[in-house]
Amino acid sequence: MAVATYYDKKDKQMKNVTIDSVSKQYGGEKVLDNVSLKIDKGQRIVILGPSGCGKTTILRLLAGFIAPDTGSISIGAELVSKSGEIIKPPEQRNLGMVFQDLALWPHLSVKGNIEFGLKAKGVGKSERRMRIEKILNLVDMADYAKRKPSELSGGQQQRIALARALVLEPDLLLMDEPLSSLDSDLNIRLRREIVRLQEKLKFGLLYVTHDKDEAFDIATHVISMKHGKIENIATASSHRNQNE
């Protein structure tokens, strides 16, 4: 079982994110089969597997978009969902998510996309301005604040989707194959950018991909899945040692 904890800024405690004996099915087809997983401070965990293995379902369960059919999910000592029930909704979990299709709002500017979640959380105007400026500088997009998503390249859109998630200062960031549509060179550059930001901002990372090279380039730990079950857990360092 892999272990992942993240930092709670309010009470200065370390909290485990725990998936305990979770199963999930759609239309009678089981996509997760009795999966147990915990996520450790400083880890970048990547779930690796083919389409349909259940890896995106794990993200959706953690985010609170769906409830497990059986089993439970906890953040620290707090139960957030259990068999058929969402106890704590997505907006109360302090998790960020970057979707595969990015889900940027086309009618909003870069600034508007990033500001949207801050407004929803009631963050004041001066605080919003400061946090937007900071995150745009971190992702090297400060000169693009007034542009619409359609005026950006694919790589620039990825950076804005990442900035929109990180500006809310999540404890755990969920990423669902965010680089799958990019060419190889840009994919590699953005992998390194994700690692740089994670090491600087110290958020937990749970990342999903079907690409083995991408997985071991980003991860501290890689969880391999197949047919709704965890098959193997490996560290990136052990993988590198095997390939030297």
C-alpha positions, -999 to +999 in steps of 0.1 A: +000+000+000+014+034-010+011+062+016+005+099+008+000+127+033-005+163+027-001+194+049-031+211+065-023+248+068-049+255+095-040+230+122-004+223+111-011+186+111-002+160+085-032+143+070-033+110+052-055+106+021-069+071+023-089+050+000-100+019+018-113-012+001-131+008-026-151-007-055-170+011-082-190+000-112-208+017-141-237+000-158-229-033-142-192-033-152-168-031-123-141-005-129-125-006-094-122-038-075-115-035-038-087-009-042-069+004-011-045+033-013-029+059+009-009+089-005+031+105+021+043+139+025+063+151-005+053+123-028+043+127-064+022+097-070+014+087-106-012+061-114-001+043-146-023+021-167-043+016-200-076+032-207-104+017-187-082+004-158-099+027-133-073+053-128-095+083-137-122+069-115-098+071-085-094+108-092-131+114-094-137+096-062-110+116-044-124+149-058-158+140-045-175+140-079-188+104-073-192+081-043-177+046-040-202+017-043-184+000-014-155+011+008-146+045+021-124+076+015-109+096+043-088+128+046-069+126+078-094+113+105-123+127+086-145+104+065-154+122+033-173+095+014-184+059+020-206+033+003-230+052-019-226+085+000-206+117-004-202+131+031-180+160+023-185+177-012-157+187-036-156+224-025-149+214+011-119+190+004-093+216-006-082+196-036-073+210-070-079+193-103-066+197-139-088+178-164-077+161-195-096+186-217-084+215-193-120+228-191-109+265-195-138+289-199-135+302-234-154+335-228-131+345-199-096+359-201-067+342-186-071+364-155-108+357-154-102+319-155-078+321-127-099+345-106-131+325-109-124+301-081-110+328-058-142+348-062-163+317-055-144+312-022-149+349-012-113+360-015-110+398-014-101+419-044-066+429-032-058+393-022-071+380-055-048+404-074-018+394-054-024+357-058-031+359-095+001+379-101+021+355-081+008+323-099+011+339-133+047+347-126+053+311-113+040+296-146+057+322-167+024+336-181+024+371-166+022+387-201-009+368-211-034+378-184-058+396-208-058+369-235-086+344-241-078+307-241-083+305-279-054+330-283-030+306-265-010+277-277-016+242-263+013+245-239+002+279-227-034+266-221-019+238-200+000+263-178-032+284-173-052+253-163-024+245-138-023+281-125-061+281-120-058+250-098-028+261-079-040+296-071-065+281-047-035+267-027-048+231-027-032+205-004-035+178-030-035+184-068-052+158-090-041+157-127-059+136-153-036+129-183-031+167-188-002+163-213-016+136-235-025+159-264+009+176-266+039+168-288+068+149-273+091+179-267+065+201-251+053+171-230+087+167-216+092+204-209+059+206-190+066+174-170+097+192-157+076+223-150+051+203-129+079+188-109+094+222-103+062+237-091+054+208-069+088+210-052+085+248-048+049+249-035+050+216-016+015+204-026+007+167-029+004+154-064-017+125-077-012+122-115-028+099-140-012+087-173-009+058-197+026+068-206+054+049-187+082+074-195+060+103-184+050+085-152+086+078-140+098+112-151+072+129-128+067+105-100+084+096-067+061+065-067+043+049-096+012+027-091+005+004-120-031-006-125-049-031-147-086-043-148-095-021-118-068-034-095-034-022-083-008-046-098+025-030-086+040+000-067+075+012-077+097+041-068+111+062-095+146+057-081+143+019-083+131+022-119+161+044-128+185+020-112+171-009-132+175+009-164+211+022-158 
